[in-house]
């Protein structure tokens, strides 16, 4: 399924309006929180806000910051 989206000005921000079919497939509604994350393919992934997921992301970011030099050396 392919959806063409346009970036529009909404107040002082920019946003995209999702078609009804995309909203139904994503199972989202007005005010539902979501995360945008990087995917391995270089694109973005839209993920529903799951409390456990948010906690895991915060924890992983803190670990990556704390051990940044060690991860950099391991990547060589």
N, C-alpha and C positions, 0 to 999 in steps of 0.2 A: 504494500500500500504506500503510495507517495502523496504527501501533502505539501503544497506550496504555501509558505508563510511569508508575510510581509512585516517588517519592523515598522511600528507606528508610534507616534508620540502620544503618551497618556499622561496628562498633567505635565510635570517636570521630568518625567522618566520616559524610557522607551520600552515597548513591550510587543509581544506577538500574540495574536488571537488564534487559538487553536480551533480547528473545525470540530463540529459536534461528533463526528465519527472518531476522531483522534481522542477526544475526551472520554468517549465511551470505552474505547480500547484501553486507555490508560487508567480507567476507573477513577477519574478525578472530578472534583466539584469545586464550587466557589469557596475560596478560603483554605483549601487543602494545602498543607505545606509539602514541599518536595525538595530534593537535592539535585543539583547538576554536578556530575562528576566526570572526570576524564575517562575515556575508554581506551583500551590498548591500541585500537585502530587509529587513534588520533582524533576521534570525534568526541561528542559529549553524550552522556547518558542521563536521562531523567528518571529519578528513583523516588518512589513515595517516601514520605518522612516516616520512618519507623524509629521509635525512640532508641531501640538497641543499636540500630545502624548509626544514628547520630553520635551516640556514646562511643562506639567503636571508631568512628572517624576522628573524633576529638582525641581519643587515646592514641591512635596510630600517628596523628600529626605531632603530638607531644613527644612520642618516642623517636620519630624521624628527626625532630629538631634537636633532641638531647644527644642522639648518637649520629648526627650528620656526618662527622668526620670518619667514623668507623664505617658507615655505609658507603661513603665515597671511596674509601680504600678497598672495600670488598668488591666494589663495582669494577675496579681496574683489572 
